[in-house]
Every structure is written in structure tokens, then in C-alpha cells.
Amino acid sequence: MRLTTLLVLLFICCSAFAQEPAKSELARCGTPPGISPWLRDYSSRPQDFAVDRSSDTLYVGLQVHLLAKDNGVGRFAPARLLDAFCRLNADFAPARVWFYFKNDWNEIDSTAWYQHPDIVQGIEMMLANNVPGALNTYFAANVAGNCGYNLPYAGVAMAHNCSGPNDHVWAHEVGHALSLQHTFLGWDGKVYNAQNPTPDTLTYDYTYFHDTLDTQIPAPLDTALVEYVDGSNCTVAADLFCDTKPDYLSYGWDCDGQGYSLVQQKDPAGAVFYSDGTLFMSYANDACQNRFSDEQIAALRANLLTEKSGWLAAGPPQGDIIETPELLSPTDGQLVPADGTVLEWSAVPNATKYIVQVSRFSNFFVKEIETVTTGTSLATGPMINNLTYYWRVRPFNDWFACTNLTPSASFKTADLSSAIQPGTEEWRCYPTLLAPGQPLFLEIPGHRFNQLTRCTVYDAAGRAMWVNEDFPDAATIQIDLPSVSWPAGIYRIVLVQEKGVNSLPVLLIR
Ligand SMILES: [Zn+2]
């Protein structure tokens, strides 16, 4: 029996992730290389751009698309999206750029797009689904074999497994979307070799950089100047920025303690240098990266204020969320009806949405429920009888998601709708036909009510309508239910004590 359960769990686990390539299996970035006409113009006269809003925070609207297979399985989990969103905003904070969810997340069920093998399908996906007036980002299991890519005329695609809380791939791709190029532009698809002389120029294929598919055949080539260490050609070579030093490494690489490459390179004049891995627009590993350069920041802000001004919002943003919600009901360890209960938690300032997770596992390895709601309650629907479930929530709003899940609480399901429970005959409840507002009397012959831990009244849908945990030391008690506003129907009085649970029906009539 246990082995069967384990096999089922293994199947659930591994089938859920089987078609999601690991980060180590993916290419770093599939963004086609190319200098846009806008960047060419900007870099020739940067002082002319957008000086009047140089100190403003720029608020950028995001449209997030969450892909799943045709059957709806495999979608990026809300909590993972919030972690990625929080990281994106942290990475852009020094640039005074703040992203927000302009619209609800768009859920798309398409296996072909969920794991698309090449960029042509990504173009199709974006052109079919893009929402105007926002930066469109698509989260899928496999985006043409890359961690991510940006199509300058369409949007950003991100692989789930490169969108973790410590990954900078989204920042890198959004950098592309805001006109930035790789620090090693020109070396795309080439492997630098110190044994060979370094050329002055490199050609690269910019298929897909321009819109529409008519640039595919033949593959067009463009030319990049190779950047010198002495800065003599920095305004026209590689990425066109002078404060991003030469970098010829177009594959994922690791850095030393200062963030520099372990690989020594030589420029065309023979000057020796190491690449700067702190830059998001390099291919250094995520742990090395932590910044855009000042010139990159000036360029991406100018791009937002001119070419991409349609993505900007005036604000003001919704505020930060500091407080943690309190899990109110069920209380920790409470018995609830297996046919459904309502989870309730406290509202916290500035939160407009909550992620709710319910799991049979205290580590939430597999989640029965993971959803987003705008209120502070959620009906669970039917659950398995006689099981312990765990639940927790995470507050956020469309501007701020750097929040944590609450500590989890548990509840246990029981078949509270069954008319006959062990020991029921010991209890009496009258009248069983109750008029609205009429008091109800409970009697436990030979027992005292102060031995009870809880009395709860549930409606037919399993919602807790009334709860009391404080009883007098008596064998008969009167309870005054707030039943005036309750609809007519069957309600259940559930009595919990250490020995077990008992349930009695009451019919409310009008
Ligand atoms: Zn890139």
C-alpha cells in the first residue's frame, strides 16, 4: 500500500516536470543580435534624450502570459511568478524603473507554444496574443531551447526554470526589450580562442531581429566592430557603451570573487583583459550579475521615455505590503467537513490579492489548491475524508510582490455530514425545527459543557456559520445563534471534545 502511494507520488512529481528542461540544459539567451535604429541614433547623441525626467521613477506596465499544455497542466505557479517579478523590480531599482502587472495574467493552453522548439513559433505566439500598451512576457516550459529571449517587435519569452528568485534572465531580456544589446555583441555563436588573432570586425546573423518573417531567407548578416581595451572605439563597437568594457565571451561563464572572468582575452591590439560578469547583459552566471551600467541605465530610460512611452503609467503605485495575514479559520488543527470548508484570513494593508495554497504535505510538495483570489476567503470544495491538510496564503498587489507565504496551519477533514456519529446518542439538541432567532438548547447527560473544546454550526455547503469555544460548567446550555439572517435549510451542530467529534442536524424553517 505504501509502495503504491510512493509510486503514485513519484509519477505525479516526475510527470509534472518531465518536459521542463533544466536550466543547465538551456542556452543562455536566444535574443537575436542587432543594433536597432533607435539605439544607433541614441548612441550618436545621448545628451539630447529625455533629460527632463532624469530623476523620475518610470512605471512600466507588464502583460504576463502564462502558458500551459492543451489540458491546462504545467502552468508557472503564481508564487514563482511573484518571486520572479520581485527579482525583476529589485534588479531595475537602481535604474529607477518599476514594473507592475497592468492587466490580469493571461492564461493560454497550448502545448505547441508551451514547449516551442524554435523562435518562429514564438513569433506566432506573441503576434497572436500580445496586448498593446504593455511589455508582454510569456512564461513557458521551453522557449526555443533558451533560458529566455526577446523579440524587439513583440515581447519576451521566459523558461520556467530560468525564472527563479535569484535568476537575472528576466532582467537581461527586459534589458534587450529596452534596446540594450549583449556586452559581447558580434561574438554571438562564436567561441573566443586566445590562440587565434582577434579580428577588428565580426559579422553576425540577425535573422529574427527585424519584424516579420521575410528576413529569414537568406540569413542576413550585420557587422560589429570589436571593442578595444583603451576605449578608442567604445562608442561605435560592440554594444556601443563605453562603461561596459570589452567582452568576447558568448557562452555561460563563471567569475572570480570580483566578478571578472577567469578567461583572459586579448583585444586586436594585444591588450589583455577579463570580462565584467557583474553586468546583466553579459553571459556570466547569475551569481556574478548584479547591475546595469550607468550608460545602459541612461539608454534604457531614454528608450522608455521615447520609443516605449506607451508602456509607461503615471502611477501612483499601490503601496508596499509589510504585514503578514493571520490565518483565521479553520483554526490550526480544527476538524472541518470533508465535503468542503471555507478558508478565511485577515486582510493586510495594501494587499489586493492573495495566493492560497492547500496541500496534504506540510512541505507543500504537491498542492491540491494553488490559486489567486481578491478576497480574504476561499471555498475549498470537496476534500478527502479523514486527512490532515495544510494551508497558507501570500499577499500581493499589482505593484508589489516581495512578500512571503504565511506560516502554514493545518486542519483535518471529517465526515461531519453523516447523521450518525459514535456517541451521538449521548447528546441532545432541541428544538430540531428552529425558527430564525430562536434559542437552541444543547444537553449532555452526565457531562459538563466546559469539557468541550469547540461547537461549530455549519451550513449545508460546509461553511462555518458560528463558532464558540467558551462554555459554562453545565450539562445544559442555551445558545443564541445569529440565525435571523440565515437562509432556511439544514444546518449541522458539530461538537468537538478530546474524545472525538459529534454532529447533530437542525432544520431552520421560515
Ligand atoms: Zn541576451
Boltz pocket constraint, residues with backbone or C-beta under 6 A from the ligand:
constraints:
  - pocket:
      binder: B
      contacts: [[A, 29], [A, 30], [A, 31], [A, 172], [A, 173], [A, 176], [A, 182], [A, 281]]
      max_distance: 6.0
